[in-house]
Amino acid sequence: MGPSNEDLNKAVVAQLSHVLDPELGADIVTLGMVTAVSAKNGHVAVTVALTTPSCPLRGQIERETRDAIESIEGVIDVTISVGALDPEAKAALMDRARRIAQRDAPLTSIPSSARILAIASGKGGVGKSSVTANLATGLAEQGFCVGVLDADIWGFSIPRMLGLEARVEARSHKMVPIEKRVGAGTIKLLSMGLLADEGDAILWRGLLLNRAVQQFIEDAHWDGIDYLLIDLPPGTGDVSMGLARHLPRTEVLIVTTPPFAAQHVAGRVATLAKRSNLRVVGVIENMSAFTCEHGSAQNVFGSGGGKRLADEIRVPLLAEIPLDAMVVQGADDGTPAILGSSPGAIAYQGLSKKVATLFPPHHQLEGCSARLLDALTEAVSEE
């Protein structure tokens, strides 16, 4: 026998309290966006009211609402109606969001408009750092200011991949990221590799690792960035779990390789993200087919792992990056492959354009709560 209608109603509301509005950084229940919930004999109907019917994030909010409800035991089917808040309700939402912003004001210089993307993998050796370095370069080429936080404290490699060797200095008791002009944009990097020698072994565990990442987030000048890319250590350890506490508005890109085994390992990252209330927004398959000089494609590591994982966790497969010697050479030389014209470069160029289109900085979103967020930030700063 399934749960009673009353218990199911309560379970639905509890689950929806984990669905966040990406702009305002609070859950849709607290913000008053869930205007009706009905659960009868396993059939659930929910009404979600947005700031405007044309909200660009409507699809994401609707999908995450459905996923949250379908995870409840006893749910047979889900009907979601999406509407718009009336002026009075919108004003009430602004008041709630303002109070939440004051209570949970971030202790960072990261702009509220910046898109925060964590690049994660289930295990090492799948090219996660190469993806981070090339994606950062591609976004900067498009004119964005891209912050890169190398959170792989033990296995830092981003400085070499980006060709940066300078030492981090402090200004006003905060670290100043090392900057590099790329095309029309800029990359700002913080990494243990800019504080320690490349051959140093960092013999730190849980608490020290988390503290280092927290300092990179809170005790650094991230002003002016459009994106913050976070290169996570592989797996589901302390740093990955701590990120949810330090930057709860982080979205996750999962890097995997084609084999079944790699796909299943990468799936654990999606599980961690879900339990930490972080949104997984896409999958990137690395080390896909190798094409020889005669044009013959070989699936050296199998095929389909990225697509299978993306379908399993219901997010888009953003790119299939082929095996390409120029990607390896570019990482060793500090000149990311995306700046060239090889097959890997072309794939990375497509990935960076897709990320800029699908996940733009929040100030580029129109007709949605981004405008409310600007007003909210201004109102809070006047206090």
C-alpha positions in Angstrom: 0.0 0.0 0.0 1.4 3.4 -1.0 1.6 6.6 1.1 -1.6 8.4 2.0 -2.6 11.5 -0.1 -1.6 13.7 2.8 1.8 12.1 3.3 2.4 12.3 -0.5 1.5 16.0 -0.5 4.1 16.6 2.2 6.7 14.6 0.5 6.2 16.5 -2.8 6.6 19.9 -1.0 9.7 18.6 0.8 11.3 17.4 -2.5 10.5 20.7 -4.2 12.3 22.6 -1.5 15.5 21.2 -3.1 14.7 22.8 -6.6 16.5 26.1 -6.8 15.8 29.2 -9.0 19.2 29.5 -10.7 19.2 33.3 -10.6 18.0 34.0 -7.1 19.7 31.0 -5.5 16.8 30.0 -3.3 14.3 27.1 -3.6 11.0 27.5 -5.4 9.0 26.7 -2.3 10.6 29.3 -0.1 10.3 31.9 -3.0 6.5 31.1 -3.3 6.8 29.9 -6.8 4.9 26.6 -6.1 1.3 27.8 -6.0 -0.6 24.5 -5.9 0.1 20.9 -5.1 -2.3 18.0 -5.4 -1.6 14.3 -4.8 -4.3 11.7 -5.1 -3.6 8.0 -5.3 -0.1 8.5 -6.7 -1.2 11.1 -9.3 0.6 14.4 -8.6 -0.3 17.8 -10.1 1.8 20.8 -9.4 1.6 24.5 -10.5 4.8 26.5 -10.7 4.5 30.3 -11.2 7.5 32.0 -12.8 8.4 35.7 -12.9 7.4 35.7 -16.5 5.9 33.1 -18.9 8.9 33.6 -21.3 11.5 32.9 -18.6 14.5 31.3 -20.5 15.0 28.9 -17.6 11.5 27.6 -17.7 12.6 24.3 -19.3 15.2 23.7 -16.6 13.0 24.5 -13.7 10.2 22.4 -15.1 12.6 19.4 -15.7 14.1 19.6 -12.2 10.6 19.9 -10.7 9.5 16.8 -12.5 12.7 14.9 -11.6 12.3 15.8 -7.9 8.7 14.5 -7.8 9.3 11.4 -9.8 12.0 10.3 -7.3 9.3 10.0 -4.6 8.2 6.5 -3.8 4.5 6.0 -4.6 4.3 8.6 -7.4 2.6 7.1 -10.5 2.6 10.2 -12.8 3.2 13.9 -12.7 1.4 16.8 -14.3 3.2 20.2 -14.1 1.5 23.5 -15.1 3.6 26.5 -15.5 2.2 30.0 -15.1 3.4 33.5 -14.2 3.3 35.4 -10.9 0.9 38.3 -10.7 2.4 41.7 -9.6 1.5 41.3 -6.0 3.1 37.8 -5.8 6.1 39.0 -7.7 6.6 41.8 -5.1 6.3 39.2 -2.3 8.9 37.0 -4.1 11.3 40.0 -4.3 10.9 40.6 -0.5 11.6 37.0 0.3 14.6 36.9 -2.0 15.9 40.2 -0.5 15.8 38.7 3.0 17.4 35.5 1.9 20.2 37.5 0.2 20.8 39.5 3.3 20.8 36.3 5.5 23.0 34.2 3.2 25.1 37.0 1.6 28.1 35.3 -0.1 31.5 35.9 1.4 33.1 36.1 -2.1 33.9 38.6 -4.8 32.4 36.4 -7.4 29.7 38.5 -9.3 26.2 37.3 -8.9 25.9 37.4 -12.6 28.8 34.9 -13.1 28.1 31.4 -14.3 29.8 28.9 -12.1 30.6 25.6 -13.8 32.4 22.7 -12.1 34.1 20.3 -14.4 34.0 16.9 -12.7 34.9 13.2 -13.5 34.4 9.9 -11.8 38.1 9.0 -12.0 41.4 10.4 -13.1 42.9 10.2 -16.5 39.8 11.1 -18.6 41.1 14.5 -19.6 39.0 16.6 -17.2 41.7 19.3 -16.8 42.3 19.4 -20.6 38.6 20.1 -21.0 38.8 22.9 -18.4 41.8 24.5 -20.0 40.4 24.4 -23.5 36.9 25.5 -22.5 38.3 28.4 -20.6 40.4 29.4 -23.6 37.4 29.1 -26.0 35.2 31.2 -23.8 37.9 33.9 -23.4 38.3 33.9 -27.2 34.6 34.9 -27.4 35.3 37.9 -25.3 34.4 36.6 -21.8 36.4 37.1 -18.6 36.9 33.6 -17.4 38.0 32.7 -13.9 39.6 29.3 -13.5 39.8 27.7 -10.0 42.1 24.7 -10.0 40.5 22.7 -7.1 42.6 19.6 -7.9 44.9 20.5 -5.0 46.9 17.2 -5.3 47.0 16.9 -9.0 47.3 20.5 -10.2 48.1 20.7 -13.9 46.1 23.7 -15.2 49.0 26.2 -14.9 51.1 24.2 -17.4 48.2 23.7 -19.7 47.5 27.4 -19.9 51.1 28.4 -20.0 51.1 30.3 -16.7 54.1 30.2 -14.3 53.9 33.4 -12.3 53.5 33.4 -8.5 50.3 34.5 -6.9 50.5 37.8 -4.9 48.1 39.4 -2.4 46.2 42.7 -2.5 44.2 43.9 0.4 44.7 40.5 2.2 43.3 38.6 -0.8 44.9 36.5 -3.5 45.1 38.1 -7.0 44.5 35.5 -9.7 47.2 35.4 -12.5 45.7 36.9 -15.6 46.2 36.1 -19.3 44.8 37.8 -22.3 43.2 35.4 -24.8 41.7 36.8 -28.0 39.1 39.4 -26.9 38.9 38.1 -23.4 40.8 37.2 -20.3 41.6 34.2 -18.1 42.1 34.6 -14.4 43.7 31.5 -12.7 44.2 30.4 -9.1 46.0 27.1 -8.5 48.3 25.4 -6.0 50.6 25.2 -9.0 51.0 29.0 -8.7 51.9 28.6 -5.0 54.0 25.5 -5.0 56.7 24.1 -7.4 55.4 21.7 -10.1 57.2 18.8 -8.5 56.0 19.3 -5.0 53.8 16.7 -3.4 50.8 18.2 -1.5 50.3 15.8 1.5 47.0 17.1 2.6 43.7 15.4 3.5 40.1 16.3 4.0 40.0 19.4 6.2 43.1 21.0 4.7 41.9 20.4 1.2 38.6 21.9 1.9 40.2 24.9 3.6 42.4 25.5 0.6 39.5 25.5 -1.8 37.5 27.7 0.5 40.3 30.2 0.5 40.6 30.1 -3.3 36.9 31.0 -3.4 36.5 33.5 -0.5 40.0 35.0 -0.1 40.5 36.0 -3.8 39.7 38.8 -6.2 37.3 37.3 -8.7 35.8 40.7 -9.6 34.6 41.2 -13.1 34.4 37.5 -14.3 31.6 36.2 -16.5 32.4 32.6 -15.8 34.1 30.6 -13.0 35.3 27.2 -14.2 36.3 24.9 -11.3 38.5 22.0 -12.2 37.5 19.4 -9.5 39.7 16.5 -8.4 38.5 13.2 -9.8 35.9 11.2 -7.8 33.5 12.1 -5.1 35.7 13.1 -2.3 36.0 15.9 0.2 36.5 18.8 -2.2 33.6 17.9 -4.4 31.3 17.5 -1.3 32.6 20.8 0.2 31.9 22.7 -3.0 28.1 22.4 -2.4 28.5 24.3 0.9 30.9 27.0 -0.4 29.2 27.7 -3.8 25.6 26.2 -3.8 24.8 27.8 -7.2 27.4 25.7 -8.9 26.4 23.7 -12.0 28.2 20.6 -13.0 29.6 19.3 -16.3 30.7 15.7 -16.2 33.6 14.4 -18.3 33.6 10.7 -19.2 35.2 8.4 -21.8 33.3 6.0 -24.1 33.6 2.6 -22.2 30.8 1.2 -20.1 33.0 1.1 -17.1 33.9 4.8 -17.3 30.3 5.7 -17.8 29.2 3.9 -14.6 32.0 5.5 -12.6 31.1 9.0 -14.0 27.5 8.3 -13.0 28.5 8.4 -9.3 29.4 12.1 -9.8 25.8 12.7 -10.9 24.6 10.9 -7.8 26.8 13.1 -5.5 25.6 16.2 -7.3 22.0 15.3 -6.8 22.5 14.5 -3.1 24.3 17.8 -2.7 21.5 19.7 -4.5 23.9 20.7 -7.3 22.6 20.7 -10.9 24.3 18.6 -13.5 23.8 20.5 -16.8 25.7 18.4 -19.3 28.1 15.6 -20.3 31.3 15.8 -22.3 32.7 12.6 -23.8 36.5 12.8 -24.2 38.8 10.4 -26.1 36.2 9.5 -28.6 37.0 8.1 -32.0 40.5 8.5 -33.5 40.7 9.4 -37.2 43.9 8.4 -38.9 45.5 10.4 -41.8 43.7 8.2 -44.3 40.3 9.2 -42.8 39.5 5.9 -41.1 37.8 6.3 -37.7 38.7 3.9 -34.9 36.8 3.6 -31.7 40.0 2.9 -29.6 38.1 3.1 -26.3 34.7 1.9 -27.5 31.8 4.2 -28.2 28.6 5.7 -26.8 29.5 6.1 -23.1 28.8 9.9 -23.1 25.5 9.5 -24.8 24.4 6.7 -22.5 25.3 8.7 -19.4 23.6 11.8 -20.7 20.4 9.9 -21.5 20.6 8.1 -18.1 20.7 11.4 -16.1 18.6 13.4 -18.6 21.0 16.1 -19.6 22.5 17.0 -23.0 25.6 15.5 -24.4 27.5 18.7 -25.2 30.5 17.3 -27.1 32.4 14.3 -28.2 36.1 15.2 -28.2 38.2 12.9 -30.5 41.5 11.4 -29.7 44.0 14.0 -31.0 47.7 14.2 -30.5 47.5 18.0 -30.8 45.4 18.1 -27.5 48.2 16.4 -25.7 50.9 18.5 -27.3 49.0 21.7 -26.6 48.7 20.7 -22.9 52.4 20.1 -22.6 53.3 23.4 -24.5 50.8 25.6 -22.6 49.0 26.4 -25.9 45.5 24.8 -25.7 44.6 22.8 -28.8 41.4 24.9 -29.2 43.5 27.6 -30.7 44.5 25.4 -33.6 42.6 23.6 -36.5 43.0 19.9 -35.6 39.9 17.7 -35.1 40.2 18.2 -31.4 40.4 21.9 -31.8 37.2 21.9 -33.9 35.4 19.8 -31.3 36.5 22.2 -28.5 35.5 25.2 -30.5 32.0 23.7 -30.9 31.9 22.9 -27.2 32.8 26.5 -26.1 30.2 28.0 -28.4 27.5 25.6 -27.1 28.4 26.4 -23.5 28.2 30.2 -24.2 24.8 29.7 -25.8 23.2 27.2 -23.4 24.8 28.6 -20.2 25.4 32.3 -20.7 26.3 34.6 -17.8 23.2 35.5 -15.9 23.3 39.1 -16.9 22.6 38.0 -20.5 19.3 36.4 -19.6 16.4 38.6 -20.5 12.8 38.7 -19.4 13.4 36.5 -16.3 14.5 36.8 -12.7 17.9 38.1 -13.9 16.4 41.6 -13.9 14.9 41.0 -10.5 18.4 39.9 -9.3 19.9 43.1 -10.5 17.4 45.1 -8.5 17.8 42.8 -5.5 21.6 43.3 -5.5 21.2 47.0 -5.7 18.6 47.0 -2.9 20.8 44.9 -0.6 23.9 47.1 -1.3 22.0 50.1 -0.1 21.5 48.7 3.4 
